[in-house]
Amino acid sequence: MPAVQEIPAREGRAVKVSRGQALKVINTFGTQVVDFWAFNAADLGTYLSMQHTRATLSRLTPHAGDILVDNWREPMLSFESDTSPGVHDTVIPPCDRARYVKLGCAEEHASCAGNLRQALERLDLTAPPCPASFNLWMNIPVLPGGDLEWRETVAKPGDSVVFRALVDCIMVMSACPQDVIRINSGRPVSAQYALLDG
Amino acid sequence: MPAVQEIPAREGRAVKVSRGQALKVINTFGTQVVDFWAFNAADLGTYLSMQHTRATLSRLTPHAGDILVDNWREPMLSFESDTSPGVHDTVIPPCDRARYVKLGCAEEHASCAGNLRQALERLDLTAPPCPASFNLWMNIPVLPGGDLEWRETVAKPGDSVVFRALVDCIMVMSACPQDVIRINSGRPVSAQYALLDG
């Protein structure tokens, strides 16, 4: 039974995941969006790319069973399982300082982009600028005509996804601190993860 | 009457556009996808961002009248006019060498990512890696359920879009060389542009 680790509310965590290992991300309370990134451990300029994954799959959002690719279109992760209804987002960027300032918050409001940087810094790593995140459980339906809505998650408490590394990776998760709009049901909470061996 | 310039088939062009000036991009034959980027002339690490523009507009694809933002969520371009039916794409990345190799083409097949690099190099500039493009006239409908289709353009010959610079910019266009799938009606052709003063 792998040790389950906490992602504290509004914080990020980075984990080294060797090829063949997998990371389980758990939506402990079912209401939390978790922004997710993966970087090639040998070169952080090679990372999980939402735009290239959309083109490879010819689909806006990956499903369990899909292979996710990096910014060179090479297979990086197997999206091995998903116990949730599968409502995730790839079209909205991670929240950042600019987002919260425009929403009227203080400059020091936590953000997923800041959490990514800090989580990697704790491993003495520097993130490349602006990688798009795979926004787990973020519920952004595309309406006919292309308008986007920002809704609450539809996950159940304890729902989880598993990503298996096809190359040595650094995977990063941020328990999204968005508390102005209602994507986290208005109250950002913690999430969890577990490193699974092959 | 501003001088109309050619974007030769399968090639790219970069243009300095000062604040207040505008660039008109013309779909000469109506069948051509033109990948488009804009960079802040003072810092090429600041560029038109499709993901931040989607979030700012709460829409998948900008319409004429919208303000397009950079990767710091700051206004960069005014999407001033569009004579076409407004079918453009923001979710598919520019084609690149990896795309064509996977499609069975030779490594030297032209690509929009390569055209971006070469067009900027002709101005002694270096593009940051992997900026998402605004794919003018690319017809990628999102089906219910999120599947994407790759269709031919719905533009008419001579349709055009106009982007006005809100900051000093380098704008780059690539006449997409995709000739394997049918997004350019199977035959990549030239397009045109014109620099418009304020």
Interface residues (C-beta under 8 A of the other chain):
Chain A: G45 S49 Q51 H52 R54 A55 S58 R59 L60 T61 N71 W72 R73 E74 V91 I92 P93 D96 A98 R99 K102 P128 P129 C130 A132 V142 G146 D147 L148 E149 W150
Chain B: G45 S49 Q51 H52 R54 A55 S58 R59 L60 T61 N71 W72 R73 E74 V91 I92 P93 D96 A98 R99 K102 P128 P129 C130 A132 V142 G146 D147 L148 E149 W150
